[in-house]
Amino acid sequence: MRNRMARRIMIMLVIVAAINGYIGWHLKVFLSHLGGASYHPWLYWPVFWIVAFCYLMGRFGTKVLPPTVSRSLNVVGSYWLALMQFGILLLPVTDVAIGVLYLASVSPATYVPLLGWIDVAILLILLALGSYLARTPVIRKYEITIPKQAGDWKQLRVAVASDIHLGNVVGNGHLRKLVKHVNGMKPDLILLPGDIIDDDIKPFIRYQMGRTMRELQAPLGIYAVLGNHEYYGGHIPAFVEQMEQIGIRVLMDEVVHIQDSLYIVGRKDKSAEHSAEGRKPLASLMEELELAQPIIVMDHQPHHLDKAAAAGADVMLSGHTHRGQIAPNHLFTRRIFELDWGYLRKGNLHAIVSSGFGTWGPPIRLGSQSEIIELLIHFNK
């Protein structure tokens, strides 16, 4: 198992290095053709490779590096991840243009700076647009009817925010937007379907993000589940403790019965299937519930909607996909998941997958936008 994992890591590092080498060579050629530019070939590659591997150094250096250094590496590396993806898409087109101009006998001294500055302009536009979409949340509204009674409630307003990814890149500034928008809805209930933190719990504690999250308000409470990034960080007990201190209950294969009228089923993330404790099948979690009452399931990764429908769930709330976060990644998430974003009715199940409030890696979105879900549920026997 360890040998197989080591091989996968090595293959991934080779691929990343090859992509960066491709991008770095183009950047080197561009800089060398800039008239009057200060360019030192002996310094270029060391600086380039440091920038290219900033994200990995920041992620894996948290135990040995000062917090400010680790955070800086994470931020720089995160933006570089976006530039890597844009480069993969943009530079092959640039190479085709170079080939055409070369065959037309145009001098490289003319077309290399021209194409280079065009690429720089496109990258700046994409970064500006992507930053706006990542930092400007929208409220997606869904209105559904469940043909069941829920005590005396005729309807319920639920605020849902998945994939907040609080850490070195997404911090209190973006979190305050979440608090403002959610409290502005005046929800009866707040649900957080996983990836509240971005792997490491230390930035959450260091920057006192719990103090900001504590301002979230809902009379029926705030409930959360674990996402894959809580498992990646390996600080689940510390994370659960932090959430309890601010009044958020983390459900780990647990069920809560709210005012004897509504069930909330919170699953461990699918990542737990590979751990020693595992995770319970949804059917076993629900086997003793009164199916005549509404049942909301939170499962971070939107797998097996059919099993949720068969078990008798009325609503399933998920995140995880980010809708690819940066286009055209949504073409891959669309193939992996039956529902990678939005709403799907499957039998009696209302499945909703959010593109998430925060970001993983670069604070950039294209083809998706930071979102909070406002779910209005009507009950009608």
C-alpha positions in Angstrom: 0.0 0.0 0.0 2.8 2.5 1.0 4.8 1.6 -2.1 1.8 2.2 -4.3 1.1 5.5 -2.7 4.8 6.5 -3.0 4.7 5.7 -6.7 1.5 7.7 -7.2 3.1 10.7 -5.5 6.3 10.4 -7.6 4.3 10.2 -10.8 2.3 13.3 -9.7 5.4 15.2 -8.9 6.9 14.3 -12.3 3.8 15.5 -14.1 3.7 18.8 -12.1 7.4 19.3 -12.8 6.9 18.7 -16.5 4.0 21.2 -16.7 6.0 23.8 -14.8 9.0 23.2 -17.0 6.8 23.8 -20.0 5.5 27.0 -18.6 8.9 28.1 -17.3 10.5 27.7 -20.7 7.9 29.9 -22.3 8.3 32.6 -19.6 12.1 32.4 -20.0 11.8 33.0 -23.8 9.4 35.9 -23.3 11.7 37.6 -20.7 14.8 37.1 -22.9 13.0 39.0 -25.8 12.0 42.0 -23.7 14.1 44.9 -24.7 15.9 46.5 -21.8 14.5 44.0 -19.3 16.7 43.0 -16.4 17.0 39.2 -17.0 19.6 37.0 -15.4 19.5 33.4 -16.7 21.5 32.1 -13.7 18.9 33.4 -11.3 15.8 32.7 -13.3 15.4 29.0 -12.8 16.0 28.8 -9.0 13.5 31.6 -8.4 11.0 30.0 -10.8 11.1 26.6 -9.2 10.8 28.1 -5.7 7.6 29.8 -6.9 6.4 26.7 -8.7 6.6 24.6 -5.6 5.5 27.3 -3.0 2.2 25.5 -2.4 3.8 22.2 -1.6 6.4 23.9 0.6 3.7 25.8 2.5 1.5 22.8 2.9 4.1 20.3 4.1 6.3 22.9 5.9 3.8 23.9 8.6 5.6 22.0 11.3 9.0 23.5 10.7 8.3 27.0 9.2 7.1 30.1 11.0 3.4 30.7 10.5 3.9 33.9 8.5 6.3 32.1 6.1 4.0 29.1 5.7 1.0 31.4 5.1 2.9 33.5 2.5 4.0 30.3 0.7 0.4 29.1 0.7 -0.9 32.3 -0.7 1.7 32.6 -3.5 1.5 28.9 -4.3 -2.3 29.1 -4.5 -2.2 31.7 -7.2 0.5 29.8 -9.0 -1.8 26.8 -9.2 -4.3 29.0 -11.1 -1.6 30.2 -13.4 -0.6 26.6 -14.0 -4.0 25.7 -15.2 -4.4 28.8 -17.3 -0.9 28.1 -18.8 -1.9 24.6 -19.8 -4.8 26.0 -21.7 -3.3 29.1 -23.1 0.3 28.1 -24.1 -0.6 25.4 -26.6 -2.7 28.0 -28.5 0.3 30.4 -28.3 2.6 27.7 -29.7 0.2 27.2 -32.7 0.3 31.0 -33.3 4.1 30.9 -33.1 4.3 28.2 -35.7 2.0 30.1 -38.1 4.1 33.3 -37.7 7.3 31.4 -38.1 6.2 29.9 -41.3 5.1 33.3 -42.5 8.8 34.4 -41.9 7.9 36.9 -39.2 10.9 37.7 -36.9 10.8 36.1 -33.4 11.9 39.5 -32.1 8.4 40.8 -33.3 6.0 37.9 -32.4 7.5 36.7 -29.1 7.0 39.9 -27.2 3.6 40.5 -28.9 2.2 37.1 -28.1 3.8 37.2 -24.6 2.0 40.5 -23.7 -1.3 39.2 -25.1 -0.9 36.1 -22.8 -0.1 38.4 -19.9 -3.2 40.5 -20.6 -5.4 37.4 -20.8 -4.0 36.0 -17.5 -4.6 39.3 -15.7 -8.2 39.4 -16.9 -8.8 35.8 -15.9 -7.3 36.4 -12.5 -9.4 39.6 -11.9 -12.6 37.9 -13.0 -11.8 34.7 -11.1 -11.0 36.7 -7.9 -14.3 38.5 -8.2 -16.3 35.3 -8.6 -14.5 33.7 -5.7 -14.9 36.6 -3.3 -18.4 37.7 -4.2 -20.9 35.2 -2.9 -24.4 34.8 -4.3 -27.4 33.3 -2.7 -29.0 30.3 -4.6 -32.6 29.9 -3.6 -34.4 26.5 -3.8 -38.0 25.9 -2.8 -39.3 22.4 -2.3 -42.3 20.6 -0.8 -42.1 17.5 1.3 -45.4 15.6 1.5 -45.0 15.0 5.3 -46.0 16.7 8.5 -43.3 18.4 10.6 -45.1 19.1 13.9 -46.7 22.6 13.7 -44.3 23.8 11.0 -45.7 24.8 7.7 -42.3 25.7 6.3 -38.7 25.8 7.3 -36.0 28.2 6.0 -32.5 26.5 6.0 -29.2 28.2 5.2 -26.6 25.8 3.7 -22.9 26.6 3.3 -20.5 23.9 2.2 -16.8 24.0 1.5 -15.8 27.1 3.4 -12.2 26.0 3.5 -11.1 28.3 6.3 -7.3 28.5 6.5 -4.3 30.5 5.3 -6.0 31.6 2.1 -9.7 31.9 3.0 -9.9 33.8 6.3 -12.0 36.1 8.4 -12.7 38.6 5.7 -14.6 36.1 3.5 -16.0 34.5 6.6 -17.7 37.7 7.7 -19.5 37.8 4.3 -20.9 34.4 5.2 -22.1 35.6 8.5 -23.7 38.7 7.0 -25.5 36.9 4.3 -26.7 33.9 6.4 -28.0 36.0 9.3 -29.7 38.3 6.7 -31.8 35.3 5.6 -33.0 34.9 9.2 -32.9 31.1 8.8 -34.6 28.7 11.2 -31.7 26.2 10.8 -28.1 26.4 9.5 -26.4 23.3 7.9 -22.7 23.0 7.0 -22.1 20.0 4.8 -18.3 19.6 5.3 -14.9 21.1 4.5 -15.3 23.9 7.0 -11.5 24.1 7.4 -8.8 23.7 4.7 -6.9 20.7 6.2 -5.0 22.4 9.0 -6.8 23.5 12.2 -4.0 25.8 13.3 -4.9 28.9 11.1 -8.5 28.6 12.3 -7.3 28.9 15.9 -4.4 31.4 15.2 -6.7 33.9 13.5 -9.6 33.4 15.9 -12.0 32.5 13.2 -14.3 30.8 15.7 -15.0 34.3 17.1 -16.4 35.3 13.7 -18.3 32.0 13.2 -19.9 32.4 16.6 -22.0 35.2 15.2 -24.1 32.8 13.0 -27.6 32.6 14.4 -30.5 30.2 13.9 -33.1 29.3 16.5 -33.1 25.5 15.7 -29.3 25.3 15.8 -26.3 24.9 13.6 -25.1 21.4 12.5 -22.1 20.3 10.4 -20.5 17.2 9.1 -16.9 16.3 8.2 -15.5 16.7 4.7 -12.5 15.1 3.1 -10.3 18.1 4.1 -11.0 17.6 7.8 -9.7 14.1 7.3 -6.7 15.2 5.3 -5.7 17.5 8.2 -5.9 14.8 10.8 -7.1 17.2 13.5 -10.7 15.9 13.8 -10.9 15.9 17.7 -9.5 19.4 17.8 -11.8 20.5 15.0 -14.9 19.1 16.8 -13.8 20.8 20.0 -13.5 24.1 18.3 -17.0 23.7 16.7 -18.5 22.8 20.1 -17.0 25.9 21.7 -18.9 28.1 19.2 -22.2 26.2 19.3 -21.9 24.1 16.2 -22.6 20.4 16.6 -20.6 18.1 14.3 -22.5 14.9 13.4 -20.4 11.9 12.7 -22.7 9.1 11.6 -25.3 10.6 14.0 -28.9 11.6 13.9 -30.6 14.5 15.8 -34.3 14.8 16.2 -35.2 18.5 16.2 -38.3 19.3 18.3 -39.6 15.8 17.6 -40.5 17.0 14.2 -37.5 16.7 11.9 -34.5 14.4 11.6 -31.0 15.6 10.6 -28.7 12.7 9.6 -25.1 13.6 9.5 -22.7 11.2 7.8 -18.9 10.9 8.1 -17.1 11.8 4.9 -16.5 9.0 2.4 -12.8 9.3 3.3 -13.7 7.5 6.6 -14.3 4.3 4.6 -10.5 3.9 4.4 -9.9 4.6 8.1 -10.0 2.2 11.0 -13.4 3.3 12.3 -15.1 3.3 8.9 -18.5 4.9 8.4 -22.0 3.4 8.7 -24.2 2.7 5.7 -26.9 5.3 5.4 -29.6 2.6 5.6 -28.4 1.5 9.0 -28.3 5.1 10.3 -31.9 5.5 9.2 -33.4 2.1 10.1 -35.0 3.3 13.3 -36.3 6.6 12.2 -39.9 7.4 11.7 -40.2 7.8 7.9 -43.4 9.7 8.3 -41.4 12.6 9.5 -39.1 14.7 7.2 -35.4 13.5 7.0 -32.5 15.7 5.9 -29.2 14.0 5.1 -25.9 15.8 5.0 -23.2 13.9 3.1 -20.2 15.9 2.0 -19.6 14.0 -1.2 -22.6 13.5 -3.5 -22.3 9.8 -4.1 -25.1 7.2 -4.2 -28.2 9.4 -4.5 -30.1 6.2 -5.3 -29.3 4.7 -1.9 -30.4 7.9 -0.1 -33.7 7.8 -2.0 -34.2 4.1 -1.3 -33.5 4.6 2.4 -36.3 7.2 2.6 -34.4 10.5 2.8 -36.3 13.5 1.7 -33.4 15.9 1.2 -29.7 15.3 0.7 -27.3 18.2 1.0 -23.7 17.9 -0.3 -20.8 19.9 -1.6 -17.2 18.8 -2.4 -17.3 19.3 -6.1 -16.9 23.1 -6.2 -18.4 22.6 -9.7 -14.8 22.2 -10.8 -14.0 25.6 -9.3 -12.1 26.7 -12.5 -13.5 25.9 -15.9 -13.2 23.6 -17.7 -12.8 21.3 -14.7 -16.6 21.1 -14.4 -16.5 18.8 -17.4 -14.7 16.3 -15.2 -16.9 16.7 -12.1 -19.9 16.3 -14.3 -18.7 12.9 -15.4 -17.7 11.7 -11.9 -20.9 12.6 -10.1 -24.5 12.1 -11.1 -25.1 15.6 -9.7 -22.1 17.8 -9.4 -24.0 21.1 -8.8 -27.5 22.3 -8.5 -30.8 20.4 -7.9 -32.0 16.9 -8.9 -35.2 15.1 -8.0 -34.6 11.4 -7.6 -37.8 9.5 -6.6 -38.9 11.3 -3.5 -35.4 12.6 -2.8 -34.5 16.3 -3.3 -30.8 16.3 -3.9 -28.9 19.6 -3.8 -25.1 20.0 -4.4 -23.5 23.4 -3.7 -20.4 24.7 -5.5 -19.2 25.9 -2.1 -18.6 29.1 -0.3 -14.8 29.1 -0.2 -12.1 27.7 -2.5 -9.4 25.0 -2.4 -6.0 26.2 -3.6 -6.3 29.5 -5.5 -9.0 31.9 -4.4 -10.1 31.9 -8.0 -13.4 30.7 -9.7 -14.3 30.5 -13.3 -17.5 28.8 -14.4 -18.6 28.7 -10.8 -19.2 31.3 -8.0 -19.0 31.4 -4.3 -22.5 30.6 -3.1 -24.7 30.1 -0.1 -27.9 28.1 -0.4 -31.3 29.4 0.9 -33.5 26.3 1.1 -37.2 26.9 1.8 -39.0 23.7 2.7 -42.8 23.5 2.7 -44.5 20.7 4.6 -47.7 19.4 3.3 -49.2 16.0 4.3 
